[in-house]
Amino acid sequence: MQKPNISTAIPKQRYKFGAYTIVVLEEIESETEVEYVYLLAGIKDGHNEPEIYITCEKAPPDSSENGSHIIRVFAKQMDEQESGAVINQSNSWQDREAFISYGLSGFKQMLGLDDEEPYLIAQ
């Protein structure tokens, strides 16, 4: 599975969402040119590695006319071409709460958690 290339990040919040823990990461450092702003990592209960990552990144300067921030999804259940693709671009994603809300909706849809609601377990 493709995944974001990060060297360090600080966990800021944790949500419980069905059989998953969603970790909100900030202060992210990468050894690539990608500027991560926020990252959500979904870890299934009993596992050590995330199955899904949703990232918020600063848009590259040559594409920022469509919005200042982009969202990508990396997931085990996606094929290699789809995993890591940009799914949305907007100025809205610079807002932490807007990104988290959007990301949690994405987890709900991708994991089929229609009968579940995420709840905050740690900040």
MODELLER restraints for C-alpha pairs under 7 A, 6 or more apart:
rsr = mdl.restraints
at = mdl.atoms
rsr.add(forms.Gaussian(group=physical.xy_distance, feature=features.Distance(at['CA:1:A'], at['CA:75:A']), mean=6.83, stdev=0.5))
rsr.add(forms.Gaussian(group=physical.xy_distance, feature=features.Distance(at['CA:1:A'], at['CA:76:A']), mean=5.55, stdev=0.5))
rsr.add(forms.Gaussian(group=physical.xy_distance, feature=features.Distance(at['CA:1:A'], at['CA:80:A']), mean=6.92, stdev=0.5))
rsr.add(forms.Gaussian(group=physical.xy_distance, feature=features.Distance(at['CA:2:A'], at['CA:74:A']), mean=6.31, stdev=0.5))
rsr.add(forms.Gaussian(group=physical.xy_distance, feature=features.Distance(at['CA:2:A'], at['CA:80:A']), mean=6.86, stdev=0.5))
rsr.add(forms.Gaussian(group=physical.xy_distance, feature=features.Distance(at['CA:2:A'], at['CA:83:A']), mean=6.38, stdev=0.5))
rsr.add(forms.Gaussian(group=physical.xy_distance, feature=features.Distance(at['CA:2:A'], at['CA:84:A']), mean=6.81, stdev=0.5))
rsr.add(forms.Gaussian(group=physical.xy_distance, feature=features.Distance(at['CA:3:A'], at['CA:74:A']), mean=5.66, stdev=0.5))
rsr.add(forms.Gaussian(group=physical.xy_distance, feature=features.Distance(at['CA:5:A'], at['CA:30:A']), mean=6.05, stdev=0.5))
rsr.add(forms.Gaussian(group=physical.xy_distance, feature=features.Distance(at['CA:6:A'], at['CA:28:A']), mean=6.82, stdev=0.5))
rsr.add(forms.Gaussian(group=physical.xy_distance, feature=features.Distance(at['CA:6:A'], at['CA:29:A']), mean=5.80, stdev=0.5))
rsr.add(forms.Gaussian(group=physical.xy_distance, feature=features.Distance(at['CA:6:A'], at['CA:30:A']), mean=4.32, stdev=0.5))
rsr.add(forms.Gaussian(group=physical.xy_distance, feature=features.Distance(at['CA:6:A'], at['CA:31:A']), mean=6.76, stdev=0.5))
rsr.add(forms.Gaussian(group=physical.xy_distance, feature=features.Distance(at['CA:7:A'], at['CA:29:A']), mean=5.61, stdev=0.5))
rsr.add(forms.Gaussian(group=physical.xy_distance, feature=features.Distance(at['CA:7:A'], at['CA:30:A']), mean=5.22, stdev=0.5))
rsr.add(forms.Gaussian(group=physical.xy_distance, feature=features.Distance(at['CA:7:A'], at['CA:31:A']), mean=6.62, stdev=0.5))
rsr.add(forms.Gaussian(group=physical.xy_distance, feature=features.Distance(at['CA:8:A'], at['CA:28:A']), mean=5.74, stdev=0.5))
rsr.add(forms.Gaussian(group=physical.xy_distance, feature=features.Distance(at['CA:8:A'], at['CA:29:A']), mean=5.22, stdev=0.5))
rsr.add(forms.Gaussian(group=physical.xy_distance, feature=features.Distance(at['CA:9:A'], at['CA:25:A']), mean=5.92, stdev=0.5))
rsr.add(forms.Gaussian(group=physical.xy_distance, feature=features.Distance(at['CA:9:A'], at['CA:26:A']), mean=5.80, stdev=0.5))
rsr.add(forms.Gaussian(group=physical.xy_distance, feature=features.Distance(at['CA:9:A'], at['CA:27:A']), mean=5.47, stdev=0.5))
rsr.add(forms.Gaussian(group=physical.xy_distance, feature=features.Distance(at['CA:9:A'], at['CA:28:A']), mean=4.27, stdev=0.5))
rsr.add(forms.Gaussian(group=physical.xy_distance, feature=features.Distance(at['CA:9:A'], at['CA:29:A']), mean=6.33, stdev=0.5))
rsr.add(forms.Gaussian(group=physical.xy_distance, feature=features.Distance(at['CA:10:A'], at['CA:25:A']), mean=5.40, stdev=0.5))
rsr.add(forms.Gaussian(group=physical.xy_distance, feature=features.Distance(at['CA:10:A'], at['CA:26:A']), mean=5.32, stdev=0.5))
rsr.add(forms.Gaussian(group=physical.xy_distance, feature=features.Distance(at['CA:10:A'], at['CA:27:A']), mean=5.82, stdev=0.5))
rsr.add(forms.Gaussian(group=physical.xy_distance, feature=features.Distance(at['CA:10:A'], at['CA:28:A']), mean=6.90, stdev=0.5))
rsr.add(forms.Gaussian(group=physical.xy_distance, feature=features.Distance(at['CA:11:A'], at['CA:23:A']), mean=6.48, stdev=0.5))
rsr.add(forms.Gaussian(group=physical.xy_distance, feature=features.Distance(at['CA:11:A'], at['CA:24:A']), mean=5.74, stdev=0.5))
rsr.add(forms.Gaussian(group=physical.xy_distance, feature=features.Distance(at['CA:11:A'], at['CA:25:A']), mean=4.44, stdev=0.5))
rsr.add(forms.Gaussian(group=physical.xy_distance, feature=features.Distance(at['CA:11:A'], at['CA:26:A']), mean=6.43, stdev=0.5))
rsr.add(forms.Gaussian(group=physical.xy_distance, feature=features.Distance(at['CA:12:A'], at['CA:24:A']), mean=5.62, stdev=0.5))
rsr.add(forms.Gaussian(group=physical.xy_distance, feature=features.Distance(at['CA:12:A'], at['CA:25:A']), mean=5.77, stdev=0.5))
rsr.add(forms.Gaussian(group=physical.xy_distance, feature=features.Distance(at['CA:12:A'], at['CA:26:A']), mean=6.63, stdev=0.5))
rsr.add(forms.Gaussian(group=physical.xy_distance, feature=features.Distance(at['CA:12:A'], at['CA:123:A']), mean=5.71, stdev=0.5))
rsr.add(forms.Gaussian(group=physical.xy_distance, feature=features.Distance(at['CA:13:A'], at['CA:23:A']), mean=5.93, stdev=0.5))
rsr.add(forms.Gaussian(group=physical.xy_distance, feature=features.Distance(at['CA:13:A'], at['CA:24:A']), mean=5.10, stdev=0.5))
rsr.add(forms.Gaussian(group=physical.xy_distance, feature=features.Distance(at['CA:13:A'], at['CA:122:A']), mean=5.35, stdev=0.5))
rsr.add(forms.Gaussian(group=physical.xy_distance, feature=features.Distance(at['CA:13:A'], at['CA:123:A']), mean=4.26, stdev=0.5))
rsr.add(forms.Gaussian(group=physical.xy_distance, feature=features.Distance(at['CA:14:A'], at['CA:21:A']), mean=6.63, stdev=0.5))
rsr.add(forms.Gaussian(group=physical.xy_distance, feature=features.Distance(at['CA:14:A'], at['CA:22:A']), mean=5.58, stdev=0.5))
rsr.add(forms.Gaussian(group=physical.xy_distance, feature=features.Distance(at['CA:14:A'], at['CA:23:A']), mean=4.57, stdev=0.5))
rsr.add(forms.Gaussian(group=physical.xy_distance, feature=features.Distance(at['CA:14:A'], at['CA:24:A']), mean=6.17, stdev=0.5))
rsr.add(forms.Gaussian(group=physical.xy_distance, feature=features.Distance(at['CA:14:A'], at['CA:120:A']), mean=6.01, stdev=0.5))
rsr.add(forms.Gaussian(group=physical.xy_distance, feature=features.Distance(at['CA:14:A'], at['CA:121:A']), mean=5.58, stdev=0.5))
rsr.add(forms.Gaussian(group=physical.xy_distance, feature=features.Distance(at['CA:14:A'], at['CA:122:A']), mean=5.03, stdev=0.5))
rsr.add(forms.Gaussian(group=physical.xy_distance, feature=features.Distance(at['CA:14:A'], at['CA:123:A']), mean=6.54, stdev=0.5))
rsr.add(forms.Gaussian(group=physical.xy_distance, feature=features.Distance(at['CA:15:A'], at['CA:21:A']), mean=5.64, stdev=0.5))
rsr.add(forms.Gaussian(group=physical.xy_distance, feature=features.Distance(at['CA:15:A'], at['CA:22:A']), mean=5.00, stdev=0.5))
rsr.add(forms.Gaussian(group=physical.xy_distance, feature=features.Distance(at['CA:15:A'], at['CA:23:A']), mean=6.51, stdev=0.5))
rsr.add(forms.Gaussian(group=physical.xy_distance, feature=features.Distance(at['CA:15:A'], at['CA:118:A']), mean=6.04, stdev=0.5))
rsr.add(forms.Gaussian(group=physical.xy_distance, feature=features.Distance(at['CA:15:A'], at['CA:119:A']), mean=5.30, stdev=0.5))
rsr.add(forms.Gaussian(group=physical.xy_distance, feature=features.Distance(at['CA:15:A'], at['CA:120:A']), mean=4.38, stdev=0.5))
rsr.add(forms.Gaussian(group=physical.xy_distance, feature=features.Distance(at['CA:15:A'], at['CA:121:A']), mean=5.35, stdev=0.5))
rsr.add(forms.Gaussian(group=physical.xy_distance, feature=features.Distance(at['CA:16:A'], at['CA:22:A']), mean=6.32, stdev=0.5))
rsr.add(forms.Gaussian(group=physical.xy_distance, feature=features.Distance(at['CA:16:A'], at['CA:118:A']), mean=5.55, stdev=0.5))
rsr.add(forms.Gaussian(group=physical.xy_distance, feature=features.Distance(at['CA:16:A'], at['CA:119:A']), mean=5.46, stdev=0.5))
rsr.add(forms.Gaussian(group=physical.xy_distance, feature=features.Distance(at['CA:16:A'], at['CA:120:A']), mean=6.45, stdev=0.5))
rsr.add(forms.Gaussian(group=physical.xy_distance, feature=features.Distance(at['CA:16:A'], at['CA:121:A']), mean=6.42, stdev=0.5))
rsr.add(forms.Gaussian(group=physical.xy_distance, feature=features.Distance(at['CA:17:A'], at['CA:116:A']), mean=6.66, stdev=0.5))
rsr.add(forms.Gaussian(group=physical.xy_distance, feature=features.Distance(at['CA:17:A'], at['CA:117:A']), mean=6.25, stdev=0.5))
rsr.add(forms.Gaussian(group=physical.xy_distance, feature=features.Distance(at['CA:17:A'], at['CA:118:A']), mean=4.40, stdev=0.5))
rsr.add(forms.Gaussian(group=physical.xy_distance, feature=features.Distance(at['CA:17:A'], at['CA:119:A']), mean=6.70, stdev=0.5))
rsr.add(forms.Gaussian(group=physical.xy_distance, feature=features.Distance(at['CA:18:A'], at['CA:113:A']), mean=6.79, stdev=0.5))
rsr.add(forms.Gaussian(group=physical.xy_distance, feature=features.Distance(at['CA:18:A'], at['CA:116:A']), mean=5.92, stdev=0.5))
rsr.add(forms.Gaussian(group=physical.xy_distance, feature=features.Distance(at['CA:19:A'], at['CA:44:A']), mean=5.84, stdev=0.5))
rsr.add(forms.Gaussian(group=physical.xy_distance, feature=features.Distance(at['CA:19:A'], at['CA:45:A']), mean=5.55, stdev=0.5))
rsr.add(forms.Gaussian(group=physical.xy_distance, feature=features.Distance(at['CA:20:A'], at['CA:42:A']), mean=6.19, stdev=0.5))
rsr.add(forms.Gaussian(group=physical.xy_distance, feature=features.Distance(at['CA:20:A'], at['CA:43:A']), mean=5.41, stdev=0.5))
rsr.add(forms.Gaussian(group=physical.xy_distance, feature=features.Distance(at['CA:20:A'], at['CA:44:A']), mean=4.37, stdev=0.5))
rsr.add(forms.Gaussian(group=physical.xy_distance, feature=features.Distance(at['CA:20:A'], at['CA:45:A']), mean=5.59, stdev=0.5))
rsr.add(forms.Gaussian(group=physical.xy_distance, feature=features.Distance(at['CA:21:A'], at['CA:42:A']), mean=5.80, stdev=0.5))
rsr.add(forms.Gaussian(group=physical.xy_distance, feature=features.Distance(at['CA:21:A'], at['CA:43:A']), mean=5.31, stdev=0.5))
rsr.add(forms.Gaussian(group=physical.xy_distance, feature=features.Distance(at['CA:21:A'], at['CA:44:A']), mean=6.46, stdev=0.5))
rsr.add(forms.Gaussian(group=physical.xy_distance, feature=features.Distance(at['CA:22:A'], at['CA:40:A']), mean=6.34, stdev=0.5))
rsr.add(forms.Gaussian(group=physical.xy_distance, feature=features.Distance(at['CA:22:A'], at['CA:41:A']), mean=5.50, stdev=0.5))
rsr.add(forms.Gaussian(group=physical.xy_distance, feature=features.Distance(at['CA:22:A'], at['CA:42:A']), mean=4.52, stdev=0.5))
rsr.add(forms.Gaussian(group=physical.xy_distance, feature=features.Distance(at['CA:22:A'], at['CA:43:A']), mean=6.39, stdev=0.5))
rsr.add(forms.Gaussian(group=physical.xy_distance, feature=features.Distance(at['CA:23:A'], at['CA:40:A']), mean=5.54, stdev=0.5))
rsr.add(forms.Gaussian(group=physical.xy_distance, feature=features.Distance(at['CA:23:A'], at['CA:41:A']), mean=5.21, stdev=0.5))
rsr.add(forms.Gaussian(group=physical.xy_distance, feature=features.Distance(at['CA:23:A'], at['CA:42:A']), mean=6.59, stdev=0.5))
rsr.add(forms.Gaussian(group=physical.xy_distance, feature=features.Distance(at['CA:24:A'], at['CA:39:A']), mean=5.88, stdev=0.5))
rsr.add(forms.Gaussian(group=physical.xy_distance, feature=features.Distance(at['CA:24:A'], at['CA:40:A']), mean=4.79, stdev=0.5))
rsr.add(forms.Gaussian(group=physical.xy_distance, feature=features.Distance(at['CA:24:A'], at['CA:41:A']), mean=6.78, stdev=0.5))
rsr.add(forms.Gaussian(group=physical.xy_distance, feature=features.Distance(at['CA:25:A'], at['CA:38:A']), mean=5.78, stdev=0.5))
rsr.add(forms.Gaussian(group=physical.xy_distance, feature=features.Distance(at['CA:25:A'], at['CA:39:A']), mean=5.05, stdev=0.5))
rsr.add(forms.Gaussian(group=physical.xy_distance, feature=features.Distance(at['CA:25:A'], at['CA:40:A']), mean=6.25, stdev=0.5))
rsr.add(forms.Gaussian(group=physical.xy_distance, feature=features.Distance(at['CA:26:A'], at['CA:37:A']), mean=6.41, stdev=0.5))
rsr.add(forms.Gaussian(group=physical.xy_distance, feature=features.Distance(at['CA:26:A'], at['CA:38:A']), mean=5.08, stdev=0.5))
rsr.add(forms.Gaussian(group=physical.xy_distance, feature=features.Distance(at['CA:26:A'], at['CA:39:A']), mean=6.68, stdev=0.5))
rsr.add(forms.Gaussian(group=physical.xy_distance, feature=features.Distance(at['CA:28:A'], at['CA:36:A']), mean=6.00, stdev=0.5))
rsr.add(forms.Gaussian(group=physical.xy_distance, feature=features.Distance(at['CA:28:A'], at['CA:37:A']), mean=6.73, stdev=0.5))
rsr.add(forms.Gaussian(group=physical.xy_distance, feature=features.Distance(at['CA:34:A'], at['CA:57:A']), mean=6.95, stdev=0.5))
rsr.add(forms.Gaussian(group=physical.xy_distance, feature=features.Distance(at['CA:35:A'], at['CA:57:A']), mean=5.47, stdev=0.5))
rsr.add(forms.Gaussian(group=physical.xy_distance, feature=features.Distance(at['CA:35:A'], at['CA:58:A']), mean=5.55, stdev=0.5))
rsr.add(forms.Gaussian(group=physical.xy_distance, feature=features.Distance(at['CA:36:A'], at['CA:55:A']), mean=6.94, stdev=0.5))
rsr.add(forms.Gaussian(group=physical.xy_distance, feature=features.Distance(at['CA:36:A'], at['CA:56:A']), mean=5.96, stdev=0.5))
rsr.add(forms.Gaussian(group=physical.xy_distance, feature=features.Distance(at['CA:36:A'], at['CA:57:A']), mean=4.33, stdev=0.5))
rsr.add(forms.Gaussian(group=physical.xy_distance, feature=features.Distance(at['CA:36:A'], at['CA:58:A']), mean=6.56, stdev=0.5))
rsr.add(forms.Gaussian(group=physical.xy_distance, feature=features.Distance(at['CA:37:A'], at['CA:56:A']), mean=5.52, stdev=0.5))
rsr.add(forms.Gaussian(group=physical.xy_distance, feature=features.Distance(at['CA:37:A'], at['CA:57:A']), mean=5.31, stdev=0.5))
rsr.add(forms.Gaussian(group=physical.xy_distance, feature=features.Distance(at['CA:37:A'], at['CA:58:A']), mean=6.85, stdev=0.5))
rsr.add(forms.Gaussian(group=physical.xy_distance, feature=features.Distance(at['CA:38:A'], at['CA:55:A']), mean=6.01, stdev=0.5))
rsr.add(forms.Gaussian(group=physical.xy_distance, feature=features.Distance(at['CA:38:A'], at['CA:56:A']), mean=5.09, stdev=0.5))
rsr.add(forms.Gaussian(group=physical.xy_distance, feature=features.Distance(at['CA:39:A'], at['CA:53:A']), mean=6.89, stdev=0.5))
rsr.add(forms.Gaussian(group=physical.xy_distance, feature=features.Distance(at['CA:39:A'], at['CA:54:A']), mean=5.76, stdev=0.5))
rsr.add(forms.Gaussian(group=physical.xy_distance, feature=features.Distance(at['CA:39:A'], at['CA:55:A']), mean=4.41, stdev=0.5))
rsr.add(forms.Gaussian(group=physical.xy_distance, feature=features.Distance(at['CA:39:A'], at['CA:56:A']), mean=6.09, stdev=0.5))
rsr.add(forms.Gaussian(group=physical.xy_distance, feature=features.Distance(at['CA:40:A'], at['CA:53:A']), mean=5.57, stdev=0.5))
rsr.add(forms.Gaussian(group=physical.xy_distance, feature=features.Distance(at['CA:40:A'], at['CA:54:A']), mean=5.09, stdev=0.5))
rsr.add(forms.Gaussian(group=physical.xy_distance, feature=features.Distance(at['CA:40:A'], at['CA:55:A']), mean=6.35, stdev=0.5))
rsr.add(forms.Gaussian(group=physical.xy_distance, feature=features.Distance(at['CA:41:A'], at['CA:50:A']), mean=5.74, stdev=0.5))
rsr.add(forms.Gaussian(group=physical.xy_distance, feature=features.Distance(at['CA:41:A'], at['CA:52:A']), mean=5.88, stdev=0.5))
rsr.add(forms.Gaussian(group=physical.xy_distance, feature=features.Distance(at['CA:41:A'], at['CA:53:A']), mean=4.57, stdev=0.5))
rsr.add(forms.Gaussian(group=physical.xy_distance, feature=features.Distance(at['CA:41:A'], at['CA:54:A']), mean=6.63, stdev=0.5))
rsr.add(forms.Gaussian(group=physical.xy_distance, feature=features.Distance(at['CA:42:A'], at['CA:50:A']), mean=5.08, stdev=0.5))
rsr.add(forms.Gaussian(group=physical.xy_distance, feature=features.Distance(at['CA:42:A'], at['CA:51:A']), mean=5.89, stdev=0.5))
rsr.add(forms.Gaussian(group=physical.xy_distance, feature=features.Distance(at['CA:42:A'], at['CA:52:A']), mean=5.09, stdev=0.5))
rsr.add(forms.Gaussian(group=physical.xy_distance, feature=features.Distance(at['CA:42:A'], at['CA:53:A']), mean=6.31, stdev=0.5))
rsr.add(forms.Gaussian(group=physical.xy_distance, feature=features.Distance(at['CA:43:A'], at['CA:49:A']), mean=6.16, stdev=0.5))
rsr.add(forms.Gaussian(group=physical.xy_distance, feature=features.Distance(at['CA:43:A'], at['CA:50:A']), mean=4.22, stdev=0.5))
rsr.add(forms.Gaussian(group=physical.xy_distance, feature=features.Distance(at['CA:43:A'], at['CA:51:A']), mean=5.90, stdev=0.5))
rsr.add(forms.Gaussian(group=physical.xy_distance, feature=features.Distance(at['CA:51:A'], at['CA:75:A']), mean=5.76, stdev=0.5))
rsr.add(forms.Gaussian(group=physical.xy_distance, feature=features.Distance(at['CA:51:A'], at['CA:76:A']), mean=5.58, stdev=0.5))
rsr.add(forms.Gaussian(group=physical.xy_distance, feature=features.Distance(at['CA:52:A'], at['CA:74:A']), mean=5.64, stdev=0.5))
rsr.add(forms.Gaussian(group=physical.xy_distance, feature=features.Distance(at['CA:52:A'], at['CA:75:A']), mean=4.35, stdev=0.5))
rsr.add(forms.Gaussian(group=physical.xy_distance, feature=features.Distance(at['CA:52:A'], at['CA:76:A']), mean=6.63, stdev=0.5))
rsr.add(forms.Gaussian(group=physical.xy_distance, feature=features.Distance(at['CA:53:A'], at['CA:73:A']), mean=5.77, stdev=0.5))
rsr.add(forms.Gaussian(group=physical.xy_distance, feature=features.Distance(at['CA:53:A'], at['CA:74:A']), mean=5.04, stdev=0.5))
rsr.add(forms.Gaussian(group=physical.xy_distance, feature=features.Distance(at['CA:53:A'], at['CA:75:A']), mean=6.39, stdev=0.5))
rsr.add(forms.Gaussian(group=physical.xy_distance, feature=features.Distance(at['CA:54:A'], at['CA:71:A']), mean=6.87, stdev=0.5))
rsr.add(forms.Gaussian(group=physical.xy_distance, feature=features.Distance(at['CA:54:A'], at['CA:72:A']), mean=5.71, stdev=0.5))
rsr.add(forms.Gaussian(group=physical.xy_distance, feature=features.Distance(at['CA:54:A'], at['CA:73:A']), mean=4.61, stdev=0.5))
rsr.add(forms.Gaussian(group=physical.xy_distance, feature=features.Distance(at['CA:54:A'], at['CA:74:A']), mean=6.43, stdev=0.5))
rsr.add(forms.Gaussian(group=physical.xy_distance, feature=features.Distance(at['CA:54:A'], at['CA:103:A']), mean=6.45, stdev=0.5))
rsr.add(forms.Gaussian(group=physical.xy_distance, feature=features.Distance(at['CA:55:A'], at['CA:71:A']), mean=5.43, stdev=0.5))
rsr.add(forms.Gaussian(group=physical.xy_distance, feature=features.Distance(at['CA:55:A'], at['CA:72:A']), mean=5.24, stdev=0.5))
rsr.add(forms.Gaussian(group=physical.xy_distance, feature=features.Distance(at['CA:55:A'], at['CA:73:A']), mean=6.54, stdev=0.5))
rsr.add(forms.Gaussian(group=physical.xy_distance, feature=features.Distance(at['CA:56:A'], at['CA:69:A']), mean=6.54, stdev=0.5))
rsr.add(forms.Gaussian(group=physical.xy_distance, feature=features.Distance(at['CA:56:A'], at['CA:70:A']), mean=5.70, stdev=0.5))
rsr.add(forms.Gaussian(group=physical.xy_distance, feature=features.Distance(at['CA:56:A'], at['CA:71:A']), mean=4.75, stdev=0.5))
rsr.add(forms.Gaussian(group=physical.xy_distance, feature=features.Distance(at['CA:56:A'], at['CA:72:A']), mean=6.85, stdev=0.5))
rsr.add(forms.Gaussian(group=physical.xy_distance, feature=features.Distance(at['CA:56:A'], at['CA:93:A']), mean=6.88, stdev=0.5))
rsr.add(forms.Gaussian(group=physical.xy_distance, feature=features.Distance(at['CA:57:A'], at['CA:69:A']), mean=5.49, stdev=0.5))
rsr.add(forms.Gaussian(group=physical.xy_distance, feature=features.Distance(at['CA:57:A'], at['CA:70:A']), mean=5.31, stdev=0.5))
rsr.add(forms.Gaussian(group=physical.xy_distance, feature=features.Distance(at['CA:57:A'], at['CA:71:A']), mean=6.44, stdev=0.5))
rsr.add(forms.Gaussian(group=physical.xy_distance, feature=features.Distance(at['CA:58:A'], at['CA:68:A']), mean=6.04, stdev=0.5))
rsr.add(forms.Gaussian(group=physical.xy_distance, feature=features.Distance(at['CA:58:A'], at['CA:69:A']), mean=4.51, stdev=0.5))
rsr.add(forms.Gaussian(group=physical.xy_distance, feature=features.Distance(at['CA:58:A'], at['CA:70:A']), mean=6.31, stdev=0.5))
rsr.add(forms.Gaussian(group=physical.xy_distance, feature=features.Distance(at['CA:59:A'], at['CA:68:A']), mean=5.33, stdev=0.5))
rsr.add(forms.Gaussian(group=physical.xy_distance, feature=features.Distance(at['CA:59:A'], at['CA:69:A']), mean=4.75, stdev=0.5))
rsr.add(forms.Gaussian(group=physical.xy_distance, feature=features.Distance(at['CA:59:A'], at['CA:70:A']), mean=5.56, stdev=0.5))
rsr.add(forms.Gaussian(group=physical.xy_distance, feature=features.Distance(at['CA:66:A'], at['CA:89:A']), mean=6.40, stdev=0.5))
rsr.add(forms.Gaussian(group=physical.xy_distance, feature=features.Distance(at['CA:66:A'], at['CA:90:A']), mean=6.48, stdev=0.5))
rsr.add(forms.Gaussian(group=physical.xy_distance, feature=features.Distance(at['CA:67:A'], at['CA:89:A']), mean=5.44, stdev=0.5))
rsr.add(forms.Gaussian(group=physical.xy_distance, feature=features.Distance(at['CA:67:A'], at['CA:90:A']), mean=4.00, stdev=0.5))
rsr.add(forms.Gaussian(group=physical.xy_distance, feature=features.Distance(at['CA:67:A'], at['CA:91:A']), mean=4.70, stdev=0.5))
rsr.add(forms.Gaussian(group=physical.xy_distance, feature=features.Distance(at['CA:68:A'], at['CA:90:A']), mean=5.96, stdev=0.5))
rsr.add(forms.Gaussian(group=physical.xy_distance, feature=features.Distance(at['CA:68:A'], at['CA:91:A']), mean=4.84, stdev=0.5))
rsr.add(forms.Gaussian(group=physical.xy_distance, feature=features.Distance(at['CA:69:A'], at['CA:89:A']), mean=5.66, stdev=0.5))
rsr.add(forms.Gaussian(group=physical.xy_distance, feature=features.Distance(at['CA:69:A'], at['CA:90:A']), mean=5.56, stdev=0.5))
rsr.add(forms.Gaussian(group=physical.xy_distance, feature=features.Distance(at['CA:69:A'], at['CA:91:A']), mean=5.81, stdev=0.5))
rsr.add(forms.Gaussian(group=physical.xy_distance, feature=features.Distance(at['CA:69:A'], at['CA:93:A']), mean=5.78, stdev=0.5))
rsr.add(forms.Gaussian(group=physical.xy_distance, feature=features.Distance(at['CA:69:A'], at['CA:94:A']), mean=6.31, stdev=0.5))
rsr.add(forms.Gaussian(group=physical.xy_distance, feature=features.Distance(at['CA:70:A'], at['CA:86:A']), mean=6.56, stdev=0.5))
rsr.add(forms.Gaussian(group=physical.xy_distance, feature=features.Distance(at['CA:70:A'], at['CA:88:A']), mean=5.74, stdev=0.5))
rsr.add(forms.Gaussian(group=physical.xy_distance, feature=features.Distance(at['CA:70:A'], at['CA:89:A']), mean=4.27, stdev=0.5))
rsr.add(forms.Gaussian(group=physical.xy_distance, feature=features.Distance(at['CA:70:A'], at['CA:90:A']), mean=6.53, stdev=0.5))
rsr.add(forms.Gaussian(group=physical.xy_distance, feature=features.Distance(at['CA:71:A'], at['CA:86:A']), mean=5.66, stdev=0.5))
rsr.add(forms.Gaussian(group=physical.xy_distance, feature=features.Distance(at['CA:71:A'], at['CA:87:A']), mean=5.80, stdev=0.5))
rsr.add(forms.Gaussian(group=physical.xy_distance, feature=features.Distance(at['CA:71:A'], at['CA:88:A']), mean=5.26, stdev=0.5))
rsr.add(forms.Gaussian(group=physical.xy_distance, feature=features.Distance(at['CA:71:A'], at['CA:89:A']), mean=6.28, stdev=0.5))
rsr.add(forms.Gaussian(group=physical.xy_distance, feature=features.Distance(at['CA:72:A'], at['CA:84:A']), mean=5.49, stdev=0.5))
rsr.add(forms.Gaussian(group=physical.xy_distance, feature=features.Distance(at['CA:72:A'], at['CA:85:A']), mean=5.54, stdev=0.5))
rsr.add(forms.Gaussian(group=physical.xy_distance, feature=features.Distance(at['CA:72:A'], at['CA:86:A']), mean=4.49, stdev=0.5))
rsr.add(forms.Gaussian(group=physical.xy_distance, feature=features.Distance(at['CA:72:A'], at['CA:87:A']), mean=5.64, stdev=0.5))
rsr.add(forms.Gaussian(group=physical.xy_distance, feature=features.Distance(at['CA:73:A'], at['CA:83:A']), mean=6.15, stdev=0.5))
rsr.add(forms.Gaussian(group=physical.xy_distance, feature=features.Distance(at['CA:73:A'], at['CA:84:A']), mean=5.23, stdev=0.5))
rsr.add(forms.Gaussian(group=physical.xy_distance, feature=features.Distance(at['CA:73:A'], at['CA:85:A']), mean=6.44, stdev=0.5))
rsr.add(forms.Gaussian(group=physical.xy_distance, feature=features.Distance(at['CA:74:A'], at['CA:83:A']), mean=4.60, stdev=0.5))
rsr.add(forms.Gaussian(group=physical.xy_distance, feature=features.Distance(at['CA:74:A'], at['CA:84:A']), mean=4.78, stdev=0.5))
rsr.add(forms.Gaussian(group=physical.xy_distance, feature=features.Distance(at['CA:75:A'], at['CA:83:A']), mean=5.91, stdev=0.5))
rsr.add(forms.Gaussian(group=physical.xy_distance, feature=features.Distance(at['CA:92:A'], at['CA:98:A']), mean=6.79, stdev=0.5))
rsr.add(forms.Gaussian(group=physical.xy_distance, feature=features.Distance(at['CA:93:A'], at['CA:99:A']), mean=5.08, stdev=0.5))
rsr.add(forms.Gaussian(group=physical.xy_distance, feature=features.Distance(at['CA:108:A'], at['CA:114:A']), mean=6.20, stdev=0.5))
